[in-house]
């Protein structure tokens, strides 16, 4: 409660590494991607492989963003290979698309494998990272004089072939904050689809060509993650990848970064009265099934009738009391078949309101002695072995886990609760999470959740997410 250049490795081993998880961490832990493509799009996913990393640049710069954009489109399943030297054609045969986000050794096995890949009818996209070495692969529709040292600035992009499937439907001109390589030019036979004005010329930044039976696209925009955040860049990348792979484009002309789905759970988060780490809010980030969650205090939020506005109230506050109007509005919400999730120090709320702690939540941290029951105790940085106590939708995917967190001891716990999680840590009560005894609302109480060691724990994150969905009536 207080307050180098990669070493060559055999192609078979490399493929196994690519498929088994050498992908870079893209920062999307806990994110729930779109499982179904937008209406009208093909349901099958295209399988892509991003080649990342070289002696010139880190594999963690733009590769994770590329992967996320393609996955967010709902059209691609993407893997990452961080050590692409030494690839053979057989290594790539299981993929539909190769995205080259790094410079490839001239005349090397990987360059030859990529050329064979496209000649056989597959798709290749060269991204900004492919231009970081002195000469991009000959298969690329665009080439550059050398490494770019242009500063980031505002670039006016114009479509040169607005009828091409990759850019059809996109606005004819738009502005981005980006940096392009110096000396960009199109190779013979390439179709320039978009240009940008530089000091001396209209430089090609998006071009497509056919090689053998396959298709190749070069996209020289996307200097960094900020430039790649632009909806039109996201669309250009995803549509170029789709066209290179299938010869057709079904994705929309602008792809906004993903947000909540239309039927996402509407929740209100109550804080205040107790300090907490800002990392707490990461628990609600990146889920399409959770709408944008407003944050308020109990004193302000419960001035109003909330029944028609929210599916769930999430409490992470310490509020000692409510006025009569606040109590009525909270009672009305609980009586309306909605959901309540009570986290950690919110178990201290409304110490003298027995209806709340005994009939709704089913638990209370005692701030003082109550008859024969001593006040509750707290101890931080406790190693706790946590086990599920039953089968329940809130525990979907939750197995026994170890966590370091703050423990509560000697709490009031109603005999009517349904335990969800237990521990044998002697500084804690045995029950760590439970379903409340409320008969008119779905209530989940979770004693865990003091600081970053909990907020970043995959099992705790899944537990809180499940609790919100179940309380909202979305999990059965």
TACOR-V152239 format. One record per pair of residues at least 6 apart in sequence whose ideal C-beta (glycine too) atoms are under 8 Angstrom apart, sorted by the first residue. I is the first residue (numbers start at 0). J is the second residue. D is the distance in Angstrom with one decimal. If there is no record, write none. Layout:
I	J	D
I	J	D
This chain:
0	273	7.3
0	344	5.6
0	347	7.9
0	377	4.7
0	379	7.9
0	405	6.4
0	449	7.2
1	377	7.9
1	379	5.8
1	405	7.8
2	273	6.2
2	274	3.9
2	275	7.7
3	54	6.9
4	53	7.5
4	54	4.0
4	84	7.9
5	52	6.4
5	53	7.7
5	54	7.9
5	81	7.7
5	82	4.0
5	83	7.6
5	84	5.2
6	82	7.6
6	84	7.7
7	84	5.4
7	85	4.4
8	16	7.8
8	82	6.7
8	84	8.0
8	85	6.0
9	85	7.2
10	85	6.0
10	86	5.8
10	87	4.0
10	89	6.7
10	90	4.6
10	108	7.7
11	90	7.7
13	80	6.9
13	82	6.7
13	83	8.0
13	85	6.3
13	86	6.4
13	90	6.3
14	90	4.5
16	80	7.3
16	82	7.4
17	48	6.6
17	78	5.4
17	79	7.1
17	80	4.1
17	90	7.9
18	78	6.2
21	79	7.0
21	80	6.9
21	81	5.6
21	82	7.6
22	66	7.2
22	78	6.1
22	79	3.8
22	81	7.7
23	51	6.9
23	58	5.6
23	59	5.3
23	62	5.6
23	63	5.3
23	66	7.8
23	79	5.7
23	81	6.4
24	59	7.8
24	63	7.0
25	62	8.0
25	63	3.4
25	64	7.5
25	66	5.4
25	67	5.4
26	63	6.3
27	67	6.1
27	285	6.6
28	457	7.1
28	460	8.0
29	281	8.0
29	284	7.4
29	285	5.8
29	286	7.4
29	457	7.5
29	460	5.2
29	461	7.9
29	464	7.5
30	285	3.8
30	286	7.2
31	285	7.2
31	286	5.2
31	287	5.5
31	288	6.3
32	70	5.4
32	71	6.6
32	73	7.8
32	257	7.8
32	287	7.8
33	71	6.8
33	73	4.4
33	257	6.9
33	287	6.7
34	73	7.8
35	42	7.3
35	73	6.7
36	42	6.4
36	72	7.8
36	73	3.8
36	74	5.9
36	249	7.9
37	73	6.5
37	251	7.2
39	249	6.9
40	73	7.0
40	74	6.7
40	249	4.5
40	250	7.1
41	74	7.7
41	249	6.3
44	74	6.6
44	75	6.1
44	76	4.5
45	74	6.0
45	75	5.2
45	76	7.3
45	95	4.7
45	96	5.9
45	240	7.6
45	241	7.0
45	244	5.0
45	245	7.0
46	75	7.5
46	76	5.3
46	77	7.9
46	78	7.8
46	93	6.8
46	94	5.0
46	95	5.0
46	96	7.1
47	69	6.2
47	75	5.1
47	76	7.1
47	77	4.6
47	78	7.3
47	94	6.3
47	95	6.7
47	96	4.0
47	97	7.2
47	98	6.0
47	240	6.7
47	244	7.7
48	77	7.4
48	78	5.2
48	79	7.5
48	80	6.1
48	91	6.8
48	94	4.6
48	96	7.2
48	97	5.4
48	98	7.1
49	62	5.6
49	65	5.9
49	66	6.1
49	77	6.2
49	78	7.2
49	79	4.8
49	80	7.0
49	97	8.0
49	98	4.5
49	100	5.5
50	80	5.6
50	83	4.1
50	86	7.8
50	97	6.5
50	98	7.0
50	99	5.2
50	100	6.3
50	101	5.7
50	103	7.3
50	109	7.1
50	113	7.8
51	58	4.1
51	62	4.0
51	79	5.7
51	80	6.8
51	81	5.3
51	83	7.3
51	100	5.0
51	101	5.5
51	128	7.3
52	58	3.5
52	62	7.8
52	81	4.4
52	82	6.2
52	83	6.9
52	101	5.7
53	101	4.3
53	102	5.0
53	103	7.9
53	131	7.4
53	132	6.8
55	101	7.6
55	102	5.8
55	131	5.0
55	132	5.5
55	146	7.8
56	101	6.8
56	128	6.4
56	131	5.3
58	79	7.6
58	81	4.4
58	101	7.5
60	128	7.2
60	223	7.4
61	100	6.3
61	126	7.1
61	127	6.6
61	128	5.7
61	221	6.3
61	223	6.9
61	224	6.8
61	227	6.5
62	79	6.0
62	81	8.0
62	100	5.3
62	128	7.4
64	221	8.0
64	224	5.0
64	227	4.8
64	228	8.0
65	77	7.9
65	98	6.2
65	100	6.0
65	126	6.3
65	221	7.9
65	227	7.5
65	236	6.9
66	77	4.9
66	79	6.1
68	227	6.9
68	233	4.9
68	236	5.6
68	237	6.2
68	254	7.3
69	75	4.1
69	77	5.0
69	98	7.8
69	236	7.1
69	237	6.1
69	240	6.2
70	76	7.6
70	77	5.8
71	233	7.7
71	254	7.3
71	256	7.4
71	257	4.8
72	233	7.8
72	237	4.2
72	250	5.8
72	254	6.1
74	237	6.6
74	240	7.9
74	241	5.9
74	249	7.4
74	250	6.2
75	96	7.4
75	237	7.6
75	240	6.7
77	98	7.9
78	94	7.9
80	86	7.6
83	101	6.6
83	103	6.9
83	109	5.1
84	104	6.3
84	107	6.5
84	108	7.4
84	109	5.9
85	107	7.8
85	108	5.3
85	109	6.6
86	108	6.1
86	109	4.3
86	112	4.6
86	113	7.8
87	108	6.3
87	112	5.5
88	111	7.9
88	112	4.9
88	115	4.6
88	116	6.6
90	112	6.6
91	97	6.2
91	112	5.8
91	113	7.4
91	116	4.8
91	121	7.6
94	116	7.9
94	121	7.2
95	121	6.2
95	122	6.6
95	244	4.8
95	245	7.9
96	121	6.9
96	122	4.6
96	123	7.3
96	124	7.0
96	240	5.8
96	243	6.3
96	244	4.5
97	113	5.8
97	116	5.9
97	117	7.9
97	121	7.1
97	122	7.4
97	123	5.0
97	124	7.6
98	123	7.7
98	124	4.9
98	126	6.1
98	240	6.8
99	113	6.7
99	123	6.5
99	124	7.1
99	125	4.9
99	126	6.8
99	128	7.6
99	129	4.6
99	136	6.9
99	139	7.8
100	126	4.8
100	127	7.7
100	128	3.8
100	129	6.5
101	128	5.2
101	129	6.5
101	131	7.3
102	128	7.7
102	129	6.4
102	130	7.9
102	131	5.7
102	132	2.8
102	133	7.9
102	135	7.3
103	109	5.2
103	110	4.6
103	113	7.0
103	129	7.7
103	136	5.5
104	110	6.5
105	134	6.8
110	136	5.5
113	123	6.1
113	136	6.8
113	138	6.6
114	136	7.7
114	137	7.7
114	138	5.5
114	210	7.6
116	123	6.7
116	213	7.3
117	123	4.8
117	138	6.1
117	210	4.8
117	211	6.3
117	213	3.6
117	214	7.3
117	215	5.7
118	210	6.1
118	211	3.2
118	212	6.5
118	213	6.3
119	211	6.9
119	212	6.1
119	213	6.7
120	211	7.3
120	212	3.7
120	213	5.0
121	213	5.1
121	244	7.2
122	213	6.1
122	214	5.4
122	215	7.4
122	216	7.8
122	240	7.0
122	242	7.6
122	243	3.0
122	244	3.9
122	245	7.6
123	138	6.4
123	210	7.9
123	213	7.0
123	214	7.8
123	215	4.8
123	216	7.5
123	243	6.2
124	215	7.5
124	216	4.8
124	217	7.5
124	218	6.6
124	236	7.5
124	239	5.5
124	240	5.3
124	243	5.4
125	135	6.3
125	136	7.1
125	138	7.9
125	139	4.4
125	140	7.8
125	141	7.2
125	215	7.3
125	216	7.2
125	217	4.3
125	218	7.2
126	218	5.7
126	221	6.1
126	236	7.3
127	180	7.8
127	218	7.1
127	219	6.0
127	220	6.6
127	221	4.3
127	222	6.0
129	135	5.2
129	136	7.1
129	139	6.6
129	217	7.6
130	141	7.8
130	143	5.0
130	147	6.8
130	180	4.3
130	219	6.1
131	146	6.2
131	147	7.6
132	146	7.3
133	145	5.4
133	146	6.8
134	142	7.0
135	141	7.1
135	142	5.4
135	143	6.5
135	217	7.6
137	186	7.8
138	210	5.7
138	215	5.5
139	186	7.1
139	215	6.8
139	217	4.7
140	185	6.2
140	186	5.7
140	189	3.6
140	190	7.5
140	206	3.8
140	207	6.0
140	208	4.3
140	215	5.9
140	216	6.9
140	217	4.6
141	183	5.9
141	184	7.1
141	185	6.0
141	186	7.0
141	189	7.0
141	203	5.9
141	204	7.8
141	206	5.1
141	217	3.9
141	219	5.9
142	183	7.5
142	184	5.9
142	186	6.0
143	180	3.9
143	181	6.4
143	182	5.1
143	183	5.2
143	184	7.6
143	219	7.5
144	180	7.8
144	181	5.6
144	182	2.8
145	180	7.8
145	181	6.6
145	182	6.8
146	180	7.4
146	181	8.0
147	178	6.3
147	179	6.8
147	180	3.9
147	181	5.4
148	181	7.2
149	178	4.7
149	179	6.6
149	180	7.6
149	181	6.2
150	178	6.5
151	176	6.1
151	177	6.5
151	178	4.6
151	222	6.1
151	223	7.4
151	226	7.4
152	176	7.0
152	177	7.9
152	178	7.1
153	174	5.6
153	175	7.3
153	176	5.6
154	174	6.8
154	175	5.4
154	176	7.6
154	177	5.4
154	179	7.0
154	195	4.4
154	196	7.3
154	220	7.9
155	172	6.6
155	173	7.8
155	174	5.5
155	195	6.3
155	196	5.3
156	172	6.7
156	173	5.4
156	174	7.1
156	175	6.1
156	193	5.6
156	194	7.3
156	195	5.2
156	204	6.7
156	220	7.6
156	231	7.7
157	171	6.7
157	172	4.9
157	193	6.6
157	194	5.6
157	195	7.5
157	196	7.9
157	201	7.5
158	166	5.2
158	169	6.5
158	170	7.9
158	171	5.0
158	172	7.2
158	192	6.8
158	193	5.4
159	191	4.9
159	192	5.9
159	193	6.0
159	194	5.6
159	203	7.7
160	166	6.8
160	190	5.9
160	191	7.0
160	192	4.9
161	167	6.6
161	169	7.4
161	171	5.9
163	190	6.6
163	192	5.3
163	207	6.8
164	238	7.6
164	242	5.4
164	247	6.6
164	248	4.4
165	192	5.9
165	205	7.3
165	207	6.4
165	216	7.0
165	235	7.1
165	238	5.0
165	239	5.2
165	242	5.0
165	248	6.2
166	192	5.2
166	193	6.5
166	205	7.3
166	235	7.3
166	238	7.5
166	252	7.8
167	248	7.2
167	252	7.5
168	251	7.7
168	252	3.9
169	231	6.6
169	234	6.8
169	235	7.6
169	252	4.3
169	253	7.3
170	231	7.5
170	252	7.7
173	231	5.6
175	220	6.7
175	226	6.3
175	229	5.4
175	231	7.2
175	232	6.8
176	225	6.9
176	226	6.2
177	220	5.3
177	221	7.1
177	222	5.1
177	226	4.1
177	232	8.0
178	222	4.1
178	226	7.6
179	195	6.2
179	197	7.3
179	202	6.1
179	204	5.8
179	219	5.1
179	220	6.7
179	222	7.5
180	219	6.0
183	202	4.3
183	203	5.7
183	204	6.9
183	219	5.9
184	202	8.0
184	203	6.9
185	191	5.1
185	203	4.9
185	206	5.2
186	208	7.2
188	208	5.5
189	203	7.9
189	206	4.5
189	207	6.9
189	208	4.4
189	217	7.8
190	206	6.2
190	207	5.2
190	208	6.6
191	203	4.3
191	205	7.5
191	206	4.9
192	205	4.5
192	206	6.0
192	207	6.1
193	203	7.5
193	204	5.4
193	205	4.0
193	235	7.6
194	201	4.3
194	202	6.1
194	203	5.5
194	204	6.2
195	201	7.2
195	202	5.6
195	204	5.1
195	220	8.0
196	202	7.8
202	219	7.9
203	219	7.5
204	218	7.2
204	219	4.6
204	220	5.3
205	216	7.4
205	217	7.2
205	218	5.4
205	219	7.3
205	220	7.3
205	235	6.2
205	239	7.2
206	216	7.2
206	217	5.2
207	214	6.8
207	215	7.0
207	216	4.8
207	217	7.9
207	239	7.3
207	242	7.2
207	243	7.7
208	214	7.5
208	215	5.3
209	215	7.4
213	243	7.6
214	242	6.5
214	243	4.6
214	244	7.8
214	246	6.5
215	243	6.5
216	239	4.1
216	240	7.6
216	242	6.9
216	243	5.0
218	235	6.1
218	236	6.2
218	239	5.8
220	226	6.5
220	232	5.7
220	235	7.2
221	227	4.6
221	232	5.8
221	236	7.2
226	232	6.5
227	233	7.2
227	236	7.7
228	256	6.6
230	253	4.5
230	254	5.7
230	255	5.0
230	256	7.5
231	253	6.0
233	253	7.8
233	254	4.1
233	255	7.7
233	256	7.3
234	250	6.8
234	251	6.7
234	252	5.7
234	253	5.1
234	254	4.5
237	250	5.1
237	254	5.9
238	248	5.0
238	250	5.1
238	252	7.7
241	247	7.2
241	248	5.4
241	249	6.7
241	250	5.7
242	248	5.2
257	287	6.4
258	287	7.4
258	291	7.6
259	286	7.8
259	287	5.8
259	288	7.6
259	289	6.4
259	290	4.5
259	291	6.3
260	287	4.7
260	288	6.4
263	286	7.9
263	287	6.5
263	288	5.5
263	289	5.6
263	290	4.0
264	288	6.1
264	289	5.3
264	290	6.3
264	310	5.1
264	311	6.2
264	467	6.2
264	468	6.5
264	471	4.4
264	473	6.4
265	290	4.9
265	308	7.0
265	309	5.1
265	310	5.0
265	311	7.6
266	283	7.8
266	289	6.5
266	290	7.1
266	292	5.1
266	309	6.1
266	310	6.5
266	311	4.3
266	312	7.2
266	313	5.5
266	467	6.1
266	471	7.4
267	292	7.1
267	293	6.0
267	295	6.5
267	300	6.3
267	305	6.6
267	308	7.6
267	309	4.7
267	311	7.5
267	312	5.2
267	313	7.0
268	283	7.3
268	292	5.1
268	293	6.9
268	294	4.7
268	295	7.4
268	313	4.8
268	315	6.7
269	294	7.8
269	295	6.2
269	296	6.8
269	297	5.2
269	300	6.0
269	312	6.4
269	313	6.8
269	314	4.8
269	315	6.8
269	316	4.8
269	318	7.7
269	345	7.5
270	294	5.8
270	295	7.8
270	296	7.0
270	315	5.3
270	316	5.1
271	296	4.0
271	297	6.8
271	298	7.7
271	316	4.8
271	317	7.6
271	318	6.8
272	296	7.8
272	316	5.2
272	317	3.7
272	318	5.4
272	319	7.4
273	316	6.6
273	317	3.9
273	344	4.8
273	347	7.7
275	315	6.8
275	344	7.8
275	450	7.8
276	450	5.4
276	451	5.6
276	454	7.1
278	450	7.5
278	451	4.5
278	454	4.6
278	455	7.1
279	315	6.7
279	448	7.7
279	454	5.7
281	454	5.9
281	455	7.6
282	454	5.9
282	460	6.0
282	463	5.2
282	464	7.7
283	289	5.9
283	292	5.2
286	464	6.4
288	468	6.6
288	473	7.1
289	464	7.7
289	467	6.7
292	313	7.5
296	316	6.9
296	318	7.6
297	314	7.8
297	316	5.7
297	318	4.2
297	321	6.3
297	325	6.9
297	348	7.7
298	318	7.1
298	321	7.2
298	322	8.0
298	325	6.8
301	321	6.0
301	324	7.5
301	325	3.8
301	326	7.7
301	328	4.7
301	329	5.3
302	324	6.5
302	325	6.7
302	328	7.2
303	328	6.5
304	328	5.7
304	331	6.5
305	312	7.1
305	328	6.4
305	332	5.2
306	331	5.9
306	332	5.5
306	335	4.5
306	337	6.8
309	332	7.9
309	337	7.1
310	337	6.1
310	338	6.1
310	470	7.8
310	471	4.1
310	472	7.4
311	337	6.7
311	338	3.9
311	339	7.0
311	340	6.2
311	467	5.6
311	470	4.9
311	471	4.9
312	332	6.5
312	337	7.4
312	338	7.3
312	339	5.3
312	340	7.4
313	340	4.7
313	342	6.9
313	467	6.6
314	339	7.1
314	340	7.0
314	341	4.9
314	342	6.5
314	345	3.8
314	348	6.6
315	342	4.7
315	343	6.7
315	344	7.2
315	345	5.5
315	448	7.5
316	344	7.7
316	345	5.6
316	348	6.7
317	344	5.3
317	345	7.0
317	347	4.9
317	348	6.5
318	348	5.1
318	349	6.8
319	348	7.8
319	349	7.4
319	350	6.6
320	349	6.5
320	351	7.2
320	352	7.4
321	329	6.7
321	349	6.9
321	352	7.7
326	352	7.2
329	355	7.8
330	354	7.8
332	339	7.9
332	440	7.6
333	339	6.6
333	359	5.8
333	437	6.4
333	439	6.0
333	440	4.6
333	442	8.0
334	439	4.8
334	440	7.3
335	439	7.5
335	440	7.4
336	439	6.5
336	440	6.5
336	472	7.8
337	440	5.6
337	441	7.8
337	470	7.9
337	471	7.9
338	440	6.4
338	441	4.7
338	442	7.3
338	443	7.9
338	467	7.4
338	469	7.5
338	470	2.7
338	471	5.0
338	472	7.0
339	359	6.9
339	360	7.7
339	435	7.5
339	437	7.6
339	440	5.8
339	441	7.5
339	442	4.6
339	443	7.5
339	470	6.3
340	442	7.7
340	443	5.0
340	444	7.9
340	445	7.3
340	463	7.4
340	466	4.9
340	467	5.7
340	470	5.3
341	348	7.7
341	360	5.4
341	362	7.9
341	435	7.8
341	442	7.1
341	443	7.2
341	444	4.4
341	445	7.2
342	445	5.4
342	448	4.9
342	463	7.1
343	405	7.5
343	445	7.0
343	446	6.5
343	447	6.6
343	448	3.9
343	449	6.0
344	364	7.6
344	449	7.8
346	360	7.1
346	362	5.7
346	363	6.4
346	364	4.7
346	407	7.2
346	410	7.0
346	444	6.6
346	446	6.5
347	363	7.7
347	364	4.7
347	366	6.7
348	355	6.9
348	356	7.8
349	355	4.5
349	356	6.6
350	356	7.8
350	363	7.0
350	365	7.9
350	366	5.8
356	362	6.6
356	363	3.8
356	411	6.7
357	363	7.6
357	411	7.8
357	413	5.8
357	436	7.8
358	436	6.4
358	437	6.5
359	435	5.8
359	436	7.6
359	437	4.6
359	440	7.2
359	442	5.9
360	435	5.1
360	437	7.8
360	442	6.2
360	444	5.4
361	412	6.8
361	413	3.9
361	415	6.2
361	416	3.9
361	433	6.2
361	434	7.9
361	435	4.2
361	436	4.7
361	437	7.8
361	442	7.4
361	444	6.6
362	410	5.7
362	411	6.3
362	412	5.1
362	413	6.7
362	416	6.8
362	433	6.9
362	435	7.7
362	444	5.4
362	446	7.8
363	410	6.5
363	411	4.4
364	375	4.7
364	377	8.0
364	407	5.8
364	410	5.4
365	372	6.5
365	373	7.5
365	374	4.9
365	375	4.5
365	409	6.8
365	410	6.7
365	411	6.0
366	374	6.3
366	375	7.5
367	374	5.1
368	374	5.3
369	411	7.3
372	409	7.1
372	411	6.9
373	409	5.5
374	409	7.2
375	407	5.8
375	408	6.3
375	409	4.8
375	410	5.1
376	407	7.3
376	408	4.3
376	409	5.9
376	426	7.6
377	405	6.1
377	406	7.0
377	407	5.8
377	408	7.5
378	405	6.9
378	406	5.1
378	408	7.4
378	426	4.6
379	405	4.7
379	449	6.7
380	403	6.1
380	405	7.6
381	403	6.8
381	404	6.4
381	405	6.7
381	406	4.4
381	424	5.7
381	426	5.5
381	427	6.7
382	401	6.8
382	402	7.9
382	403	5.7
382	424	7.2
383	401	7.1
383	402	5.5
383	403	7.5
383	404	6.3
383	406	6.7
383	422	4.6
383	424	4.5
383	427	6.4
383	431	7.5
383	447	8.0
384	399	7.0
384	401	5.7
384	422	6.1
384	423	6.4
384	424	7.2
385	399	6.6
385	400	5.4
385	401	7.2
385	402	6.0
385	420	5.4
385	421	7.3
385	422	5.3
385	431	6.2
385	447	7.8
385	458	7.6
386	399	4.6
386	420	6.9
386	421	5.6
386	422	7.3
387	394	4.9
387	397	5.8
387	398	7.2
387	399	7.1
387	419	6.9
387	420	6.2
388	418	4.2
388	419	5.8
388	420	6.2
388	421	5.0
388	430	7.5
389	417	7.0
389	418	6.9
389	419	6.7
391	417	7.6
391	419	6.0
391	434	7.2
391	469	8.0
392	465	6.7
392	468	7.9
392	469	5.0
392	474	3.9
392	475	6.3
393	419	5.8
393	432	7.7
393	434	7.5
393	443	6.0
393	462	7.0
393	465	4.8
393	466	5.2
393	469	5.0
393	474	7.3
394	419	6.0
394	420	7.7
394	462	7.6
394	465	7.1
395	461	7.9
395	465	5.7
395	474	7.0
396	461	5.6
396	465	7.6
397	420	7.9
397	458	5.7
397	461	6.1
397	462	5.9
397	465	7.4
398	458	7.5
400	456	7.4
400	458	4.2
402	447	6.7
402	452	6.9
402	453	6.2
402	456	5.5
402	458	7.2
402	459	6.5
403	452	4.6
404	447	5.2
404	448	7.2
404	449	5.4
404	450	7.4
404	452	6.1
404	453	4.8
405	449	3.6
405	450	7.4
406	424	6.0
406	426	4.5
406	427	3.6
407	427	6.4
407	428	6.2
407	446	5.5
408	426	5.9
408	427	5.9
408	428	5.9
409	428	7.1
410	428	5.4
410	446	7.6
412	428	6.8
412	430	6.0
412	433	7.5
413	435	7.9
413	436	5.4
415	436	3.6
416	430	7.3
416	433	4.1
416	434	6.5
416	435	6.3
416	436	6.0
416	444	7.7
417	433	5.9
417	434	4.1
418	430	4.6
418	432	7.5
418	433	5.0
419	431	7.8
419	432	4.2
419	433	5.5
419	434	6.6
419	443	7.6
420	430	7.3
420	431	4.3
420	432	4.1
420	445	7.9
420	447	7.8
420	462	7.7
421	429	5.1
421	430	5.9
421	431	6.3
422	429	6.5
422	431	5.5
423	429	7.2
427	446	7.7
428	446	7.4
430	446	7.7
431	445	7.3
431	446	4.9
431	447	5.8
432	443	7.1
432	444	6.6
432	445	4.5
432	446	6.5
432	447	7.0
432	462	7.0
433	443	7.7
433	444	5.5
434	441	7.9
434	442	6.8
434	443	6.2
434	444	8.0
435	442	3.3
435	443	7.1
435	444	5.9
436	442	8.0
441	469	6.3
441	470	4.6
441	471	7.8
441	472	6.7
442	470	7.0
443	466	4.1
443	469	6.7
443	470	5.6
445	462	6.5
445	463	6.8
445	466	6.5
447	453	5.6
447	459	6.1
447	462	7.9
448	454	7.4
448	459	6.9
448	463	7.5
453	459	4.8
454	460	7.4
465	474	6.5
468	474	4.7
